[in-house]
Amino acid sequence: MTTIITRTSRSIPSTSRTRTVPVEMKAAAIDRFGPPKALTLRTIPVPQPGPGEVLIELHAAGVGVWDASVRDGSWRPYGRARLPLVPGTDGAGIIVAKGPRVRRFDIGDRVWATDYANPKNGFYAEYIAVNIENVGIMPRRFGFPEAAAGMVTGLTALQGIDDALRVQRDETILVFGATGGVGTLAVQFAKRRQARVIATATGSDAVALAERLGVDGTFDARDVGAIDELRALAPEGIDAALVLSGGGGLEPCLDLVKPGGRIAYPNGVWPEPSKRRKVQVTSYNAESGHRAFDRLEHAAIEARLKVPIAAEFALEEAAKAHERLQEGHILGRIVLRMRGRAR
């Protein structure tokens, strides 16, 4: 099959109907590793989907702290990356073309997707070509910003609650780091299991958010009296803890996990929770793939999942989004908007 290319657009082969996409697109990229201002808007070619890939017209992309590590060069998932480099590991949009051997999706499907080391470019762009193993149908009740913010964090939260901790009804669960991108979703997935959830929250805005998400109690792990507050909230001890951030207040809190209890944390949390006698301590990486996406979609529906968005920026404001990352105290997640107006 021949691909027809003109100066302004091209018709990309598809196994169903064909939609026209431009030859070039806007993307936020870096020419050098450095501070937020290293991110600039560029015009680059739209990638073509290869075998087993779909081309997604992105409407929104998630902005994570790990993106800042890619931008400054401290984390290089691409190995010796070729510059210019487009960051971004997750986003949501509409499939506009399919490569050979793609049967699972149709043109026009609304999808969310993730890829930590996409050689064609990251998600800070108007289009992305992604292997179908990294793509799922987004829940109907989500808009594109919520889907972009909720996929990677949702996988991490769900697999922490359901798989690593195996949370059961009426258990007391501590979510340490409960108001971040993963924590806000983990709280809701634990409540979906009908557990009793205690959350860390710093500041009145964080407490209000945690309460809106249904927690049974909050405390500030930085307070001098934090342990007394936690003991009052969990007088019989803690059955399981999901640790999403480190810090000086963590270890005393984990001392309240019962013998036979469980502690889990995603790889990358630092410092890692200490090992404890008679307590299972598990680290994990969130896994993707179509089965994982199906599970996440069903769990999101069951939990009536809310995806808190701390701030939205237009694609050309990617540097400002990273400046906001550096400020900290992000309740939920930051999002880039490629289409539609950023709030």
C-alpha positions, 0 to 999 in steps of 0.5 A: 500500500502506498502512503501519499504525502503532500506538503501539508498532510498525508493519508496514513494507511489503515485497516479500516477508514483513513483520516488525514493527519499533518506531516508536521506537529508541535512538540515540547522538546529539549536540545540539552539537559537542563532546567525547565527553560530547556523545554521549548516548542518545536516543529517535528515530523509526525511519526508513522505507526509501524507494525503493531502500533497505532498513531494517537492524536493526543489531547492531553499528557500527564506531567510527572516528577519523573519527566523532570528527571528525564529533562535534567538528565538524571534519569535516561530511560532511552539510554544514550538519548538522541537530542532533541528529545520529547519527554512524556510517558503517558497521555490520552487522545484519539486513534487516527491511524493503525500500522500493520497487524493491528486488530484490537483498535479502530480509528476513532477510539478514545484511548489512554496510553503509556510508554517510558522509552518510546524511540519515536518521541514522548507524549509532550506532542500533538501525535504519538505512535505507540505499540498497542500493548501500551494502549487501552480504551479510556473509561467513558466517564473520563475527559482527556485530561483525567485519562492522561493524568490517571493511567500510569498513576492508576496502574501503580495505585491499583496494583499496589492496593489489589496485588501487592497488599491484597487489601481486604474488607474492614482492614485498616490501611495507611496510605503514606503520600495520599494526596499525590498523583498515585495516592489520591487514586490508591485511597479510592481503590482501597475504599472500593475494597471497603477498607478503612483508610488513613491518609497523610495530608499536609495543609488544609487543602490536602486534608480537604481533598483527602476527605472528599475522596472518602478517607476515614482519617488524616494526619500530618506526618511532619507534625511533632505529635504525628504518631500520637495522632496515628495511634488515635486513628488506628488504636488496634494497629495498621493492617497494611501500608502503601508507601508513596513517599519517603521522609523522616516521619515514615518509619515511626508510622510503619512501626504501627503495622501489626505483626503479619501485616504488609507494607508495599511501595513502588520502586523509586520511593526513596528512602525505601521502607526498612525491613521489619520482623513479622511484616511483609515488605514488598516493592513493585513496578506497575505493569502495563499490557491490555489485561492491566488496562482492562482491569484498570478500566473496570476498577475505575468504573467500580470505584467511580474514580475521581482523578484530581488535577492540580493544574493544566498548561497548554503544550507551549507552556511545558516549561511552566508546568515543570516550574510548577513541579519544582514548587512542590505540594502538588495535589493530584497531577499536572496535565498538558493540553494539546487541544482545548483550553487549559484551565 
